[in-house]
Amino acid sequence: MNKEKQKNEKKAKELLNVGVFNGNGASAVCILETLEALKIDKGIKGRAVTAYDIQNGILDNLDVMIFPGGSGSKEFNNLGQTAAQKVQDFAKSGKGIVGICAGGYLFATTDGYPSLKIIKAHTYRFHYNRGRGLIGFELSEKGAKIFPELENRTTSFVQYYDGPIYDVFEPESMDILATITTDIATHKGDPKGLTPGKPAFLTSTYGKGKVFVSVGHPEATAGMRWIVPRMARYVAGKELISYPETVVRPQINNHEILYFPPTISFESENFWKLFSDDDSVVIGAIDNLYSIRSRPSIRWSKGLLRSKSKNVRLKAAGYLVETEYTDAIPDFKSAVASEKDAETKTILQQDLNKLLLMINEK
């Protein structure tokens, strides 16, 4: 065996192997964005994992398993009893598991709700669909040790979409790393005052394994996506390494934004403006959508890289870089390759390079 091959094999063994559940119930967008966030860490190798992969023994080759957003009950249904038992055994054996939003529902112990029953907390099932937006959270002392990048911030923010609101019935069984500061009640009849003080991030143990739950969606929050590989490293018992300032940017979000009906209408109105033939209207719509931190608008902007207007192409490119949307890299490469205007081509290449740096490919 030559030295180069030995070196590559050694490197492969040192990588943290992380699976992201890709079964029915797991949102395709959440799977994709979780895998993209893991790419921030060059010491992690992420891959999508199905229920039949689990049934066929894939967990033997993984260090961490992440259950992303979507529907916790449907994820449990797709696992089936034997694969669900394999996940529980995986954690008990000393491996790590992470739940993001729906994954948090899946891990909870809630009466009448099908789940893995891994953490000692119920979820509030009445008015569980509390809406979406950018919510605030504040760290505990233990949270500051895991997220020192946020230690000096009174409040940090993360995207939220109907995530679990916990009633912890065995507080001694877990560490609450951060609590919600936002009163999330966007629908008529939602009880107010319920969410402030409830867990935003928590860790626990299950057998010999470690558990990490995020109520919100760091993988979908520009400036905070690095939290995903950090959670994976923590539950694997690995060194919590630092990440570059290009992705550690909590300062870009400085206030909560809840999607009440007027905000939802504003988002929809600006989506339709993206089809305008007037550059200023399209560019203004992108700015408006960013002002409300519209996550869908980032995906909508990939197509704008193929606009006939170079001004729109450049605006879309800048927006995708600002929001760290590394999934757009293939679209960027195509845009650079087909660009006829030399100056525009140079700027697009520079923006592409910024995205490539975020996933250690430049």
N, C-alpha and C positions, 0 to 999 in steps of 0.2 A: 504493500500500500504506500503510495507516494505521500510526501509531507503535506501537500495541499489538500488532498482528500482527508487525511487525518485531522487537519486543522478544521475543515468544514464539518466533519462528524462531531468533533469536540464542541464546536460552536452550537451545533444543532442540539446536543445534549444539554447545553447550558441554558438554552432558551426556555422561557416559561410558556408552557403549552396551555392555551386558554380556548375553551369551546364556548360558542354562543348559540343558544337554543334556536333552532330553525324549524320549528314544528307548527302545526295548526294552533292558532291562538297567539303566536308571536308575530308582532307587526313587522312587515317586510322593511319598512323604513327604520324601525328601531334596531333590527338586526344589522342592517347596512351601516347605520351610524355608529353602532357599538363597535363593529369590526373596524371601521375607519378610525375611531378614537384609540383603539388598541395599537394602531400603527404608529402612534406618537412615540411609543416606547420600543426602541430597537431590540430590547431584550425579551420581547413578547412575540409569540407566534399565535395569531388568532385564526380560528376556523369555525365555520358554521357546522352545527351538529344537529342531526335529526333524532327523533324518538327511536327510529329503527337502528341508527348508529349506536345509541345508548344500549338498546336491547342486544346489539351484536358485540358489545364489549369495548366501545371506543373510550369509555371513561378510564380504562386501564392506562391509556396513553396521554391523559390530561392531568394538569395540576389544578386547574380552576375551571368551573363551569358557571357561565353567566346566563341568567334568564332575563330577557329584555322586556320592554313594554309590549302591550297588547291586551290580552285577557288572561288573567291568572287561572280561572276555572277551565278555559279552553286549552291552555297549555297543559294543565293537569290531565284533562280528558285525553289529549293527544299522547301524553306519556303512557297512559295506561298503568295498571297496578304494578306490573313487574318492572317496567322502566322507572317508575316513580320510586320503587324500593331500591333500585340500583343507584339512583341519585342520592337517596338517604344514606345508603351504605358507603357511597363515595365520600360524602361529607364526614360521616362517623369515623372513617378510616384515617382521617387527618388531612384530607384535601380541602380546597376552598370553594365556596359557592357565593355568588353575588346575585342579588335580585334588584332589578331596576323597575320601578313602577309596578307593572303587572307581576314581575318577579317577587315584589314585596307582598302582594296579595297571595301569591303561590306559597310563600314561606310561612304565612301567618297561621295562627290557630283560631279560626273563626267558626263559631257554631253554624252548622248548616251550609258551610262553604267548602267545596272540595279543594283540598290543599295538601301540601307536604307536612304541615304542622311542625315546622322547624324552629320558629321563634315563639316566645311566650307573649303573644300580643294578639288581641282581636282587631279586626278592622271594622270601622263604622259602616254598616251596609245601607243605612237610610241616607238618602241624598249623597250616595257615594260618587255620583257623576257631578262633581262640584265645579267643573269647568277647566279652563286652561289659562296659561299666561306665564309671566315671569314672577316668581315668588321669592320673598326674602327668607333668609335663615341666619341664625347666629350660632357660632361654635361654642361648645363646652370646652373645658380645659383639656379633656382627653381628645376632643376633636382637633384642637389646635396642634397637638403633637403629631397627628396624622396629616393634617393640612396646614403646615406652618406658613404656606404662601398666603393664607387667609387670616392669619393670627391677628394682624393689626387692623382688620376691617370690622367695624361694628356690625355691619350687615352685608352679606353676600347674596347673590341671586342665581337662580337656576330655573330652567323651563319646567313647567308642571302641566300634566294632562291627566286629570282624574286619578291621581296617585292615591295610595292607601293612607288613610288617616287612622293612626293606631291608638288603641286603648291598651296600654301595657299592663298586664296583670301579674307579671313577675319581674319588677324593675331590677331586682338583683341579678337577673339572668342575662342582662345586656348592658352595654355602654351606649348611652345616647350621645352621639358625637356632635349633633347640631339639632336645633329646634326651629320650627317654622315661626316666622314673625308676621306673616301675612294672614289676614282674615279672608280665607277663600270661600266665598259665598256668592256665586255669580248668577244663580237661578232663583226665580221666585219661590219662596218657601224654604230655601236653604237656611238652616239654623246658623245664626251669626255667633261669633266668639268661640267656635268649636276648635278651629285649627291652630290658632296661636299657642305656642308652647308644646305642640305635638312633635314627635320625632321627624326630622328631615333626613338624617343619616344615623344609622345605628349599626353596631357590631354585636355579635353574640358567638357562642360556641355551640357545636352540635357534635356530641361524641368527642373525638379528637380534632375535629375540623373547625375552621373559622367561617363565619357568616358575615356578610356585609350587605346592608340594604340601603338603597337610595329611593326616597319617595318621589323625587323629581327626575328629570332627564339631563344629567350632565353631558351625555353624549350629544345632545341636541342644543347645547348652550355654548355659543362662541365664547372663548376665553376660559371655559371651564371643562372642556372635553378631557383634559389631562387627568381629571378625577377618576375616569374609568380605568386606565392602567394603574393608577395609584391604588384603587380598591382591589384590583386583581393581585397586585404585589402584596398587599397587606394580608389577604386571606391565604396566600401561598407562603407567608412567613419570609418573604424576600426583602431585601434592602429597599427602602422607600427613596428612590432616586429623585433628583430634581429634573424639571423639564424647562425648555427654553422659553424666553419671554414672548416668543411668537405665538405660543399657545397658552401660556399662563398670563391671562389678562383679565382678572376679575373686575378691574376698574372700568371696563367698557360698559358695564351694566350697573347703574347706580340708583334705580328706583323700580318698584314693583309695577307690573302692568297686567291687569286682569281683563279677560275678554268678556266684558258685558255686551249686551246686544248692539249698542252703537259701535263698539270696537270691531265686532264681527262684521257688521255692515261696512265699516270703513275698509277692512281687509278685503272684502268681496269687491267693493267698488274699485279699489286700486288694482286688483287682479285683472279686471276687464280693461283697465287703462294700459296694461302691458301690451295690448294688441293695437294700440294707436299707431298711426303713421307719423305722428308728430313726436320727434325725439324728446322734446322738453316734457311732454306728457308722460312718456315712458320713464324717463329719468326721474321725474318728480314722483311717480308711483313707486319706484324702487326706494327712494328716500323715505316716502311715507310708510312703506311696509317695514323698512328697517326701524323706523321710529317706534313701532309697536312690537318690535322683535318677532315679526311673523315668521315662524319656522317654515311653513309651506312655501313662502315666497322665495326661499333660497333655492329650493328644487325647481321652482318655476323659472328661475333666472338662468338655469343651464341652457335652455333653449334660446335665450337672448344672445348667447355667444354666436348664434347663427343668424342674427339679425342682419338685414341688408345695410343698416346704418352703422358706420364705424363708431359713432358716438355712443350708441346703445351697446355695441359689443364691448367697448371699453368700460362703460359703466357697470355692465353685468359682471365683467371680469373682476373689477375692483370690489364689487359686492361679494362675490364668491370668495375672494381672498380674505376680506374683512370678517366674514362669517366662518372661515376655515373649512370650507366645504370641499374636502379632499376627494370626495367621490366624483367631483367634476373634472378631475385630472385627464381622463380620456377625452372629454369634451374640449378641454383646453388644448390638448395636443392636436386634435383635429382642427381647431380654430387657428392655431399657429401655422399648421401645415398648409391650410387653404387661404390664409390671409394674403392679399395682393398689395396692400398699402404697407410700405416698408416701416414707417414710423409706428403704425398700429401693431404691426407684427412684432416689433421690438418690445413694445409695452406688454403685449400679451405673453411673450416669452418670459419677461421679467416676472409677471404675475404667476405664470406657471411655475417658475423656479421657486417662488415663495411657498406655493402649495407643496411642491416636492420636498422642500426642506422640512415641512411639518411632519412628513412621514419618513424622514431620513433617506430620501432617494435622490438628493442633490448634493 
